[in-house]
Amino acid sequence: MDEVTFKSDTVLSDVHLYTPNHRHFMVRLNGMGQPVFLSQFKLLWNQDSQTDSGTEGGRHGMGPAEETPPSRPGSARPPLGSGCSSDITSQEGVGARLDEDGDLDVERRPRAASDPEPAGPPRDKVHPTILTQEEDDPLADEAQESSPQDIIRIEHTMATPLEDVGKQVWRGALLLADYILFQRDVFQGRTVLELGAGTGLASIIAATVARTVYCTDVGTDLLAMCQRNIALNSHLTAAGGGVVKVKELDWLKDDLCTDPEVPFSWSQEDVSDLYSHTTILLAAEVFYDDDLTDALFKTLSRLAHKLKNACTAILSVEKRLNFTLRHLDVTCEAYDHFRSWLQRLERLADGRLRFAVEPVEASFPQLLVYERIQQLELWKIFVEPVM
């Protein structure tokens, strides 16, 4: 087998979509029978030369622009009621474009490197390499050419069924990691919980500055992949002194699993530390299914009520436009459902906690090499006790 086989339910991340892999042979399978790849992502935090990053697709250099200071809870913010279906054509860079016949004009991927007139900086391809158990590390020689502190290495799969999309690398995780690197002081010495961590990329970046990071998801195979990625990047987390703990956290269950016989279960010490010290919660690209979005926000609310300290949730989402036969129009229903939850949280009044929501302007410098597109968004939820 020398290429990914696509089925009707196959999902492929855009991060991998630009990566031709037909020359690679499948030489190892994970526990679910899926081919496993190893990719490395370049960190730009030691670059001296800086250029504006902005949010335009294809720009991946650091920029001198500073993030606009976010408003605190209670200050003026853009209204949350503007969903995708009602304001597609009014948002600059996000609106659906139609051709002269009224058909949806789909923006094509950036042209190939062989194009004689590339329209902007070239995109860096993520070159996957099949892992083997017998061979030496296939990226060892290449990694030695760069400083180990400039590389994050992620084990992942590609072209998975929908239920296994957490095993892929998604742009939203890269945007969240970018924000963590930019706001290092905010994460310094903190206890952080990531929900739906997937490959663990954002958790690993957070551990470069945080004291403890709880990297959580469901599924033994996926959590084992997280554990492997943490080991692959110990050079990054060791430098910051952070500890990453991989744990199972099922959004459909009210309690944490503390059965020592279950892989990646919680010890009583970890449960106590989680509730006593966590002040930052993270979630990236987990809002693609309405049922899962419901479960995520209910879990977020449940955890917020159990934490002893005020906390901030930082959420990354990609606003995906789709033409649906049901609407005969371009919509982004998953995104609209996500936004409706943000509105619901702000209206929530249980007498104990107050939830304040605000968007984060994605104009901060880019510190990881990837394509930052305008459809990527960051949101903050401030959770504070009612005085």
C-alpha positions in Angstrom: 0.0 0.0 0.0 1.6 3.2 -1.1 -1.1 5.8 -0.7 -4.0 6.7 1.5 -7.2 5.0 0.5 -10.3 7.3 0.7 -13.7 6.0 1.7 -17.1 7.7 1.9 -16.5 8.6 5.5 -12.9 9.6 5.3 -11.8 12.9 6.8 -8.5 14.5 6.0 -7.1 17.6 7.7 -6.0 20.5 5.5 -2.6 20.3 7.3 -2.2 16.9 5.6 -4.1 17.6 2.4 -1.2 19.5 1.0 1.2 16.7 1.7 1.5 14.2 -1.1 2.3 10.8 0.4 2.1 8.5 -2.6 5.8 7.7 -2.4 5.6 6.4 1.1 4.9 2.8 1.9 2.9 1.6 4.9 5.3 -0.2 7.1 3.6 0.0 10.5 0.1 0.1 11.9 -1.2 1.5 15.2 -3.5 -0.5 17.5 -6.5 0.4 15.2 -4.8 -0.8 12.0 -4.1 2.7 10.8 -0.8 3.9 9.2 1.2 6.2 11.5 3.3 9.1 10.4 5.8 11.4 12.1 5.8 15.1 11.1 7.9 17.9 12.4 6.8 21.5 12.8 9.2 24.4 12.8 9.1 26.8 15.8 10.0 30.4 15.0 10.5 31.7 18.5 14.2 32.2 18.1 14.1 34.1 14.8 15.6 37.5 14.8 14.0 38.7 11.6 10.3 39.3 12.0 7.6 40.1 9.4 3.9 40.8 9.8 1.9 37.6 10.1 -1.7 38.8 10.1 -4.4 36.3 9.2 -3.9 36.0 5.5 -3.5 32.5 4.1 0.1 31.5 3.4 1.8 34.0 5.8 3.9 32.1 8.3 6.6 34.5 9.5 6.8 36.2 12.9 5.5 39.7 13.0 6.2 42.7 15.2 2.5 43.5 15.6 1.3 43.1 19.1 -2.1 41.7 20.0 -4.8 44.3 20.7 -5.3 44.1 24.5 -8.6 42.2 25.0 -11.3 43.9 26.9 -12.1 42.5 30.3 -15.5 41.0 31.3 -18.2 43.6 31.2 -16.6 45.9 28.6 -17.8 46.5 25.1 -17.5 43.5 22.8 -18.8 42.5 19.3 -22.3 41.0 19.6 -22.4 37.2 19.8 -25.6 37.0 17.9 -24.0 37.3 14.4 -23.9 33.7 13.2 -22.6 32.5 9.9 -25.8 32.0 8.0 -26.9 35.6 8.6 -23.7 37.5 7.9 -21.7 35.5 5.5 -21.5 38.2 2.9 -20.8 41.0 5.4 -17.6 39.7 7.0 -14.5 40.6 5.1 -12.5 37.7 3.9 -15.0 35.1 5.2 -18.0 35.7 3.0 -19.1 33.2 0.3 -18.1 34.3 -3.1 -20.3 33.6 -6.2 -19.3 33.5 -9.8 -21.1 35.4 -12.6 -23.7 32.5 -12.8 -24.4 32.7 -9.1 -22.6 29.5 -8.3 -20.4 29.1 -5.3 -16.8 30.2 -6.2 -14.5 28.0 -4.1 -11.2 29.4 -3.2 -8.5 27.1 -4.5 -5.5 25.9 -2.5 -2.3 27.9 -3.0 -0.6 27.1 -6.4 2.2 24.6 -6.6 5.8 25.6 -6.1 6.4 24.9 -9.8 4.0 27.8 -10.8 6.2 30.4 -12.5 4.4 33.3 -10.7 3.5 32.3 -7.2 1.0 34.7 -5.5 2.8 35.3 -2.3 5.3 33.4 0.0 5.6 29.7 -0.7 3.8 27.3 1.6 6.1 24.9 3.6 5.0 21.4 3.1 4.7 19.0 6.1 6.5 15.9 5.0 5.2 12.8 6.7 7.5 9.9 7.3 6.2 6.4 8.1 7.4 5.2 11.5 8.9 1.8 11.9 9.7 -0.1 15.1 13.1 -1.4 13.9 14.6 1.6 12.2 16.4 4.4 13.9 14.6 7.7 14.1 14.0 8.8 10.5 14.1 12.5 11.5 17.1 12.3 13.7 19.7 13.6 11.2 17.4 16.3 9.9 16.6 17.4 13.5 20.3 17.7 14.3 20.7 20.3 11.6 18.3 22.6 13.5 18.3 23.4 17.2 16.1 20.8 19.0 14.3 23.8 20.6 13.1 24.8 17.2 11.3 21.6 16.3 8.1 20.0 17.6 7.6 16.4 16.4 4.1 15.0 16.2 3.0 11.4 15.6 -0.3 11.3 13.8 -2.5 9.5 11.3 -4.1 10.8 8.1 -7.4 10.3 6.3 -9.3 8.8 9.2 -13.0 8.1 9.8 -14.8 11.0 11.6 -14.6 9.3 15.0 -10.8 9.2 14.7 -10.1 12.8 13.5 -8.4 13.5 16.9 -5.4 11.5 15.6 -4.8 14.1 12.9 -3.1 17.5 13.2 -5.5 20.4 12.7 -4.9 24.1 12.0 -6.9 25.1 15.1 -4.4 23.4 17.4 -1.5 25.2 15.6 -3.3 28.6 16.1 -3.9 27.8 19.8 -0.2 26.8 20.2 0.8 30.1 18.5 -1.3 32.0 21.1 0.3 30.1 24.0 3.8 30.9 22.7 2.8 34.6 22.3 1.3 34.8 25.7 3.9 32.8 27.6 3.6 35.0 30.7 -0.1 34.2 31.0 0.7 30.4 31.2 3.9 30.7 33.3 3.7 28.3 36.3 0.0 27.6 35.8 -2.0 24.4 35.9 -3.7 23.8 32.5 -6.4 21.4 31.4 -6.8 20.6 27.6 -10.1 19.1 26.6 -10.1 16.9 23.5 -6.3 17.2 23.1 -6.0 15.0 20.0 -2.3 14.5 19.2 -1.4 16.6 22.2 0.3 19.4 20.2 -1.2 22.3 22.2 -0.6 20.6 25.5 3.1 20.1 24.7 3.5 23.7 23.8 1.7 24.8 27.0 4.1 22.6 29.0 7.0 24.7 27.8 5.9 27.3 30.3 3.1 25.9 32.5 3.7 23.9 35.7 1.3 21.1 35.0 -0.7 20.3 31.9 -3.5 17.7 31.9 -3.7 16.4 28.3 -7.1 14.7 28.1 -9.2 12.9 25.5 -10.9 9.5 25.1 -9.7 6.2 23.6 -6.7 4.2 24.7 -5.1 4.3 21.2 -5.4 8.1 20.9 -4.1 8.7 24.5 -1.2 6.3 23.8 -0.3 8.5 20.8 -0.4 11.6 23.1 1.9 9.9 25.5 4.3 9.0 22.6 4.3 12.7 21.4 5.1 13.9 24.8 8.1 11.6 24.9 9.2 12.8 21.4 9.1 16.4 22.6 10.7 16.0 26.1 13.4 18.3 24.9 10.9 21.1 24.8 9.0 20.4 28.0 12.1 19.7 30.1 13.5 23.1 29.2 10.5 24.8 30.7 10.2 22.4 33.6 6.5 21.6 32.8 4.9 18.2 33.3 2.3 16.8 30.9 -0.1 14.1 32.3 -2.2 12.2 29.8 -5.6 11.4 31.2 -8.9 10.1 30.0 -11.7 12.6 30.3 -15.0 11.6 28.7 -17.4 14.5 28.1 -20.4 12.2 28.3 -19.6 11.2 31.9 -20.0 13.3 35.0 -17.1 12.0 36.9 -13.4 11.3 36.2 -12.3 7.7 36.0 -10.2 6.8 39.0 -10.1 3.0 38.5 -6.4 2.1 38.6 -7.0 -0.8 36.3 -8.1 1.5 33.5 -5.4 3.0 31.3 -4.9 6.7 31.7 -7.2 6.9 34.7 -6.9 9.6 37.4 -5.2 9.2 40.8 -6.8 10.9 43.7 -3.7 13.2 43.9 -4.2 14.3 40.3 -7.9 14.9 40.8 -7.2 17.0 43.9 -4.5 19.0 42.0 -6.8 19.5 39.0 -9.6 21.0 41.0 -7.3 23.0 43.4 -4.9 24.6 40.9 -6.3 24.7 37.4 -6.9 28.2 36.1 -6.7 27.7 32.3 -8.7 25.4 30.1 -8.0 24.8 26.4 -9.9 23.3 23.5 -9.0 23.3 19.8 -11.0 22.2 16.8 -13.6 20.1 18.8 -16.7 22.0 17.6 -17.4 20.0 14.3 -20.3 18.0 15.7 -23.3 19.5 17.5 -23.6 16.7 20.0 -19.9 16.9 20.9 -20.2 20.7 21.1 -23.1 20.3 23.6 -21.0 17.8 25.6 -18.0 20.0 25.6 -19.7 23.1 26.9 -21.6 21.1 29.5 -18.3 19.6 30.7 -16.7 23.0 30.7 -19.5 24.3 32.9 -19.4 21.3 35.2 -15.6 21.7 35.7 -15.8 25.4 36.3 -18.2 24.8 39.2 -15.8 22.3 40.7 -12.6 24.4 40.3 -11.5 26.3 43.4 -10.2 29.3 41.4 -11.5 31.5 38.7 -10.5 30.2 35.3 -10.2 31.2 31.7 -11.1 28.9 28.8 -9.4 29.5 25.5 -11.1 28.0 22.5 -9.9 27.6 18.9 -12.3 27.0 16.1 -12.2 27.0 12.3 -15.2 28.5 10.6 -16.0 26.0 7.8 -18.4 27.0 5.0 -20.4 24.3 3.4 -23.1 24.2 0.8 -26.0 22.1 2.1 -29.0 20.7 0.2 -31.2 21.3 3.2 -30.6 25.1 3.0 -29.7 25.3 -0.7 -27.2 27.8 0.5 -23.7 28.2 2.0 -23.9 27.8 5.8 -21.6 26.8 8.6 -24.0 25.1 11.0 -21.3 23.7 13.3 -19.9 27.1 13.8 -23.3 28.7 14.4 -24.0 26.0 17.0 -20.7 26.9 18.7 -21.6 30.6 18.7 -25.1 29.9 20.1 -23.4 28.2 23.1 -21.3 31.3 23.7 -24.4 33.3 23.9 -26.0 30.8 26.2 -23.1 31.0 28.6 -23.3 34.7 28.8 -27.0 34.6 29.6 -26.5 31.8 32.2 -27.4 33.0 35.7 -27.0 30.3 38.3 -26.1 32.6 41.2 -22.6 31.2 41.6 -20.6 31.9 38.5 -20.5 34.5 35.8 -19.3 33.6 32.2 -18.0 36.5 30.1 -17.1 35.8 26.5 -14.8 37.8 24.1 -13.1 37.1 20.8 -9.3 37.2 20.5 -7.9 39.2 17.6 -5.7 36.8 15.6 -3.2 39.4 14.7 -0.5 38.2 17.1 2.8 37.1 15.6 3.0 33.6 14.1 5.5 31.4 15.9 4.8 28.1 14.2 5.1 27.4 10.5 1.6 26.7 9.1 -1.1 28.5 7.0 -3.0 30.8 9.2 -6.3 31.5 7.4 -9.0 34.1 8.2 -11.5 31.4 9.1 -9.5 30.5 12.2 -10.8 32.1 15.4 -9.9 32.2 19.1 -12.4 32.9 21.9 -11.9 33.4 25.6 -14.4 32.6 28.3 -13.8 34.2 31.6 -15.4 32.3 34.5 -15.6 34.2 37.8 -17.6 33.8 41.0 -20.5 36.1 41.5 -19.6 38.6 44.2 
